[in-house]
Amino acid sequence: MAGKESPRRILVTAFVLSIACSLFVSIAAVALAEAQDVNKLFDKQRNIATVSGLSEGVAMTVESLREIFTQIVPRAVDLDSGEILSDFDFENYDERSASRDPELSMKLSRSQDIASIKRREHVSLIYEVLGDAGDIQAVILPIRGYGLWSTLHGFLALEGDGKTILGITFFEHGETAGLGGEVDNPKWKSLWKGKSAYDDQGNIAISVIKGAAAPGANAIDGISGATLTARGVDNMIKFWLGELGFAKYIEKNFRS
Ligand SMILES: Cc1cc2nc3c(=O)[nH]c(=O)nc-3n(C[C@H](O)[C@H](O)[C@H](O)COP(=O)(O)O)c2cc1C
């Protein structure tokens, strides 16, 4: 005959089990944290390589990425002056923490904050693709801004003229798959290639519009059923190409 379980015994068993499970989850989280960081870095580098155009037709492995990154040089840009900072401590700089730190970032006023990011870091890490002669063949700019459900993080790549768009990519967002998530659709991303970020006077020339852009127009089709995410992308592009973003860096390094 099966013994009757006392409520005390059930409670103790449940308690021990819950402690064991939470210990297991905590240990797994700690043990996997490093692997997750490595994966995040790999994914970010993969996006940089893709948007630079250097990985076309190349299988993306740790080795091929390492090879591609011999041509890609990170730079620290002072966004307030547009100057590239020399002797910058890349190892100990995290843009995301900087953008939350009052000493390392500026609070944006309502009218400034068109990308809905609240604060903008003083120093941004960009990536220059260098040719054999040390010439800048492309520049990869980090961009972020709010869509409908989330802040989208990505890169916008410009050619060596500092205005022709090479590509756009997002490495992190929480928009709905099939709707706002269509920002990841290669077909939509391909619309950006060859468009002009700036006109000849240095004014921002690119827009994401609602609906389809006219043939030959310097505009990107909106995303059907995801007007709000598309508007978010338009806002973030305008912010990061603008005076509070990379306009001064572009002016100093590509137009003068
Ligand atoms: C469950 C759900 C998820 C949605 N996700 C998105 C989204 O990720 N991005 C977006 O812009 N709109 C999303 N929408 C639609 C918006 O609410 C809104 O209708 C849409 O942006 C309008 O775009 P349209 O004018 O092209 O139809 C979602 C709607 C629902 C019901």
The ligand as an SDF file (V2000), in Angstrom:
LIG
                    3D

 31 33  0  0  0  0  0  0  0  0999 V2000
    0.2000   41.9370  -33.7080 C   0  0  0  0  0  0  0  0  0  0  0  0
    0.5740   43.1270  -34.5400 C   0  0  0  0  0  0  0  0  0  0  0  0
    1.9000   43.3940  -34.7720 C   0  0  0  0  0  0  0  0  0  0  0  0
    2.2840   44.5050  -35.5320 C   0  0  0  0  0  0  0  0  0  0  0  0
    3.5940   44.7620  -35.7380 N   0  0  0  0  0  0  0  0  0  0  0  0
    3.9580   45.8580  -36.4460 C   0  0  0  0  0  0  0  0  0  0  0  0
    5.3400   46.1730  -36.6290 C   0  0  0  0  0  0  0  0  0  0  0  0
    6.2560   45.4600  -36.2250 O   0  0  0  0  0  0  0  0  0  0  0  0
    5.6160   47.3320  -37.2970 N   0  0  0  0  0  0  0  0  0  0  0  0
    4.6530   48.1510  -37.7840 C   0  0  0  0  0  0  0  0  0  0  0  0
    4.9740   49.2050  -38.3490 O   0  0  0  0  0  0  0  0  0  0  0  0
    3.3590   47.8560  -37.6600 N   0  0  0  0  0  0  0  0  0  0  0  0
    2.9910   46.7200  -36.9940 C   0  0  0  0  0  0  0  0  0  0  0  0
    1.6760   46.4260  -36.8320 N   0  0  0  0  0  0  0  0  0  0  0  0
    0.6850   47.2240  -37.5560 C   0  0  0  0  0  0  0  0  0  0  0  0
    0.5010   48.6170  -36.9390 C   0  0  0  0  0  0  0  0  0  0  0  0
   -0.3360   48.5120  -35.8460 O   0  0  0  0  0  0  0  0  0  0  0  0
   -0.0970   49.5490  -37.9850 C   0  0  0  0  0  0  0  0  0  0  0  0
   -1.3520   49.0650  -38.3510 O   0  0  0  0  0  0  0  0  0  0  0  0
    0.7680   49.6170  -39.2180 C   0  0  0  0  0  0  0  0  0  0  0  0
    2.0460   50.0670  -38.8870 O   0  0  0  0  0  0  0  0  0  0  0  0
    0.1620   50.5460  -40.2530 C   0  0  0  0  0  0  0  0  0  0  0  0
    0.8480   50.2840  -41.4660 O   0  0  0  0  0  0  0  0  0  0  0  0
    0.1170   50.4140  -42.8930 P   0  0  0  0  0  0  0  0  0  0  0  0
   -0.3510   51.8300  -42.9470 O   0  0  0  0  0  0  0  0  0  0  0  0
    1.1970   50.1080  -43.9090 O   0  0  0  0  0  0  0  0  0  0  0  0
   -0.9690   49.4070  -42.8920 O   0  0  0  0  0  0  0  0  0  0  0  0
    1.2850   45.3360  -36.0770 C   0  0  0  0  0  0  0  0  0  0  0  0
   -0.0610   45.0560  -35.8360 C   0  0  0  0  0  0  0  0  0  0  0  0
   -0.4150   43.9760  -35.0840 C   0  0  0  0  0  0  0  0  0  0  0  0
   -1.8700   43.7010  -34.8460 C   0  0  0  0  0  0  0  0  0  0  0  0
  1  2  1  0
  2  3  1  0
  2 30  2  0
  3  4  2  0
  4  5  1  0
  4 28  1  0
  5  6  2  0
  6  7  1  0
  6 13  1  0
  7  8  2  0
  7  9  1  0
  9 10  1  0
 10 11  2  0
 10 12  1  0
 12 13  2  0
 13 14  1  0
 14 15  1  0
 14 28  1  0
 15 16  1  0
 16 17  1  0
 16 18  1  0
 18 19  1  0
 18 20  1  0
 20 21  1  0
 20 22  1  0
 22 23  1  0
 23 24  1  0
 24 25  2  0
 24 26  1  0
 24 27  1  0
 28 29  2  0
 29 30  1  0
 30 31  1  0
M  END
$$$$
